Amino acid sequence: MKFRIIPTILTDGTTVVKGTKFNNWRTVGSAEATARLYAARDVDEIIFLDVTARSKGKSIDLDLITKFSRQLRVPFSVGGGIDSVEIASQCLRNGAEKIVLGTAAFEKPELISQLSSTFGSQAVVVAVDIPQSNGDSIAIDSGRTIVEIAPRDFAAMAQERGAGEIIIQSVEKDGMQVGYDLQTIKKFAEFLTVPIIASSGAGSATDFAEAFYAGASGAAAGAIFQFTELTPSRVRRDLESLGIPVRRS
């Protein structure tokens, strides 16, 4: 297996935003400019998430997806307010390779099955947002709502319904650059058969390595690439020096 390093770009529909613990969002740049930057950085793939779309009663902007696709030569996933097969289809037609479901996966679990049967499981990613390690709840609505369901049960349901990948996002570690939630990654790796993407908390190349050792096949990160001098290429080189095989685009 070759492990994946995946930059995550959060948007409010037009600009790139970043926060901590799924809160305190602030603008950090242009979405198009950020896409161009990563296009030149030889990344494996990218995740774009609109963190405000659902609260505005809409989905991630289709024109923005088209602009991304024109800038990028690597696969990218999109999420944010996608709650129907029709919207997902439009996102894929506009250039996205995968659809990321969060709140919709909880509220409309049948949508996971519908997307999987329509587009294939490889196009369906479910994000499990976990408020607290060892807790019995998940977060939806970009962290604004806490739901009493065990993260393990939610992830198992998503896999059973056809999700091709599961993203593990730690709310308490988001934007903190203190390392991934390794305990949860290890637990999920014990029962999931689909690939796991670790997200939230990367602060060094060592954090990526530990996520892979814990059972993740991909590691997503935002703050480390936006607020430090580390680049995906540098992380890739550091991992290769540790003997960890990484994918090259």
N, C-alpha and C positions, 0 to 999 in steps of 0.2 A: 504494500500500500504506500502511496505517496500522499503526504499530508498537505492540506490546503491552508493558505494564508489569505484571509478574506477581509478587505477593508469594508467597513459599514459606513454608509453616508445617510445621515438623518436629515430630512427636509421638512419645511413647513409648507411646502407646495411650490416655493420659488427659491428660497435661500437654504443654505446648509445651516443646521442648528446643532448645538451640543448642550448637554446638561449633565447633571449628576443625579443618580438615583431616580431616573425617569422624571426629573423635575428641573426647574430653574433653566429653562431653555433660553439660549442666547444665540444670536446670529454669528456665524464664523466665516461666512463666505458665500460665493455664488455657486449654485448647484452645477451649472454648466462648466464653470471654471474648475470646480473640483473634479468633475468627470474627466475633463481634459488632462488634469494633473495626473490622475491615476492611469489614464490611457497611456501616458508616457512612462509609467513606472513599472511596466511589465508585471502586473498583478495577475493572479490566477482567475479570480472572479470577484464580483462586487455585489453587495446587498444594499439596495436603496429602500428606505422606509420613510413614509410620510407619517410623522407622529401627531399631526393635527387634523388629518383628513376626516377621520371618523367624528371627531368633536364638531366639525363643520358640516357634517351630514353628507360628505362626498367621499370619493375614492382618490387615490393618487392620480395626479394630472397626467392624462394620456399624451399631451403634447410634450411634457417634460420627459416622459419615457422615450418618445421619438428622438428628442434631442440627445438623450443619453446614448441611444443606439447608434447615432451618427458619430458620436465621439469615441465609442469603445469598440475594441476588437476582441473582447473577452466576454464570457457569459455573465449576465447579471440577473439578480432576483429583485422583485419589487413587492412591496406590501404597504398597506395603509388604506383602510376602508373598503377593501375588496370583499364583497359579500354575495356575489352571484357568479354563475358560470359565464353569463354575458360579459360582465366587467372583466373577469379573468381572461376571457378570450380576446377582448380588446387590448388588454395589456400585453398579451403574448404576440398578437398581430403587430403591435407597435414596436416590438423588438426585445421584450423581456424573455428570458428562458424559463424562469420559475416564478411561481406565485407564493408569497409568504402570507399565511393566515395566522391571526392571533385571536382577537375577540370573536371573529366570525366562526372560528373553529369551535369555540365554546358555545356560542349561541345557536349555531346552525351546523352541528357536527356532520349532518348529511352532506353538506357542501364539500367536505373532504372527499367523500366517496364519489360525488358527482364530478369533481375536478379530476380525480384520479382515473375514473373510467373514461372521461372525455379526452384528457390530454396525456395520460400516463402518470404513474406515481412519481417519476423523475421530475415532474413539473410542479409538484406539490410539497411545500415546506410548511411545517407548523411550528410556531414559536411558543415555547412554554416560558412565560415570565414568572419568576419565582420571587416573592417578596422577601422571604427569609429562609436561609438554609435550614433544613430539618423541619420546616413548617408543613402544614397541611392545607395550604391554599395556593392559588395562583392569582396573578394580577391581569386584568384586562383593561381596555380603554386607555392604553399607554400608561398603565400604572395607577390610574385614578380610581379603579374599583377592585376590591379584593373579593375573591370568590372562594368559598369553602369547598374545595375539591383537592384531593391529593395530587400533586404534580405527577407522581408516578402513574396514577390512574388516567390522568388526562393525556399523558404521553402515550400510554399503552392504547388508549382509545384511538388516538390519532394514527398510530401505526396500523392498527387493525382496520381502520377505515381506508387506508391506502396512502397515507403520507409517505413520501420517499425520503424525507430528511426531517430531523427534529433539531430545532435551535434551543439551547438552554441559555436563558438570559437571567442573570441575577440582578434584581432591582437594587439591592443594598450595595453591590459592587460597581454598578454602572457609573462610568466616568471617573472612578476613584483610582484606577491604575495600581491596584493592590493585589492583582492576581485573580484568576478565574475561581469559580466555585467548584473546586476539584472533588469535594465529597459528593456533590450531586452528580457530577459527570460520571464518577465511578459507579454510583448506584444505577444510573440510567444505562450505562454500558453493560450492566449485568443482565438486563432483560430486553433491551431493544436490539433488534437485528438490523434496523436501518441506520444509516450514518448519522452521527451526532455532530452538531456544530456548537462549539463552546462560544459564548459571547458574554461581554461585560467584565471588565476588570483588568485587561492586559496592560502591564506596565513595563515589560521587558521581554527579550527573546526567551528568557528562561521560563516565563509564564506560558508562552506558547508551547514550549517543550513539555512542561508539566501537564498541560491540557491534553496533549497527544498521548503521553504516558498513561493518563487517567482513562483514556478510551475515546476521545474525540477524534474524528477524522478530518475535521476542519476547525479553524479558530478564527472568529471574527473579531474585529477591533476597530474603534473609531478614534478615541481621544489620543491614544499613543501615536497615531500617524498624523494627527492634526496639531498636537501641542508639544511634541518632542522632535528631536532630530532623527529618530528612527524611521526608516522607510520599510515597506514590504520586502524590497530587495535585500536590505541589510539584515532583516530578521531571517530571511531565507538563507543567507550566507552563514549567519550565526548557527542556525539549526543544522545546516549541512556539516559545519565543523564539529558538531556534537554527534554526527553520525545518523541524523534523522533525515530520511528521504522526504523531500518536499516536491510538490508539483511545480512545473514551470510552464507558463502559458505558451 
